Amino acid sequence: MTARIIDGKIISAELRARVAAEVTRIKTDHGITPGLAVVLVGSDPASEVYVRSKHKQTQEAGMASFEHRLPADVPQAELLALIAKLNADPAVHGILVQLPLPKGLDSTAVIDAIDPAKDVDGLNPTNAGRLASGLFALTPCTPLGCIIMAKQVHASLEGMNAIVIGRSNLVGKPLVQLLLNENATVTIAHSRSRDLPALCRQADLVFAAVGKAEMVKGDWIKPGATVIDVGINRTPSPDGGKDKLLGDVAFNEAKEVVGAITPVPGGVGLMTVACLLVNTVRAASAIHGLPKPAV
Ligand SMILES: Nc1nc2c(c(=O)[nH]1)N[C@@H](CN(C=O)c1ccc(C(=O)N[C@@H](CCC(=O)O)C(=O)O)cc1)CN2
């Protein structure tokens, strides 16, 4: 069987074009420019790359981008004061604090401080609770991207057996809720699950979000299954060159078995930023009481 490669480059570009069209419409019809504020604390090299990409793509979509950089040793109170300022700023419709935060800062308190209406990461307990209750919520970006990618292969996920490997607040837990909203049958597995390979083999849809390079092997996968690989594991290159990016799935083994699979890089990661733009448009529309946007 030849595996279909689910191309994040193409799907994210299409989504970003739809966001840009929606931004133009909101500006023309309502005179509102959606604005996103991204807060980067410290200088983690991967976070720097992600924040630069967020800034560039926000501007390309026609939105206002506000970047705030703080030193790694910033006092918690100063970070919370910046969040309070952004909560009150009418030009800012979305607030995102890049994670992970440097040691010594309490990320739970920081996320709690973000106005739920501007929480474009969907991590505030109000949004997490609303999502779990089936209400309108801003939803974490990577799980949103996972669902969009799965739906490129299956128009409906209803009744499918899905496994989510990983139970983080950023990916695993919200992804389970989104899959339930799609009427999938969901198993959530984690480091303490017994016989993970056997659980995995029952799934039509595999979402791997464990953060361990190539942990999910080819013989764990049901033939023809769809695999969405959320892992981005930086691994030293054997020849001492640039680090390699590996997913949580052993891609070369898996592609011989699956029906469709996302690559790493070039898969889910690219959807994360595109979905952040979607959430910013949704937040701006909700804050101003505009009709639901077309993205
Ligand atoms: N506040 C948040 N922090 C973090 C999130 C998040 O959703 N909210 N997710 C990740 C990092 N992330 C966005 O912030 C992110 C990850 C990956 C990519 C991406 O484009 N990946 C590329 C490879 C890029 C590379 O070379 O590193 C790909 O997979 O092809 C974008 C954004 C943790 N923090």
The ligand as a Gaussian input file, in Angstrom:
#p B3LYP/6-31G(d) Opt

LIG

0 1
 N        2.094000      29.022000      24.128000
 C        2.423000      27.978000      23.362000
 N        3.643000      27.461000      23.455000
 C        3.969000      26.383000      22.676000
 C        3.053000      25.864000      21.742000
 C        1.763000      26.432000      21.684000
 O        0.861000      25.983000      20.916000
 N        1.489000      27.497000      22.507000
 N        3.429000      24.847000      20.870000
 C        4.815000      24.461000      20.782000
 C        5.653000      25.238000      19.835000
 N        5.005000      25.831000      18.657000
 C        4.254000      26.941000      18.814000
 O        4.355000      27.677000      19.734000
 C        5.336000      25.395000      17.334000
 C        5.903000      24.172000      17.110000
 C        6.308000      23.801000      15.819000
 C        6.124000      24.662000      14.761000
 C        6.623000      24.338000      13.388000
 O        6.402000      25.099000      12.480000
 N        7.346000      23.237000      13.223000
 C        8.000000      22.919000      11.976000
 C        9.484000      22.779000      12.223000
 C       10.111000      24.064000      12.673000
 C       11.534000      23.863000      13.173000
 O       12.437000      23.780000      12.361000
 O       11.705000      23.818000      14.409000
 C        7.476000      21.605000      11.421000
 O        7.001000      20.782000      12.234000
 O        7.602000      21.422000      10.229000
 C        5.545000      25.872000      14.983000
 C        5.143000      26.241000      16.260000
 C        5.492000      24.585000      22.143000
 N        5.197000      25.832000      22.768000

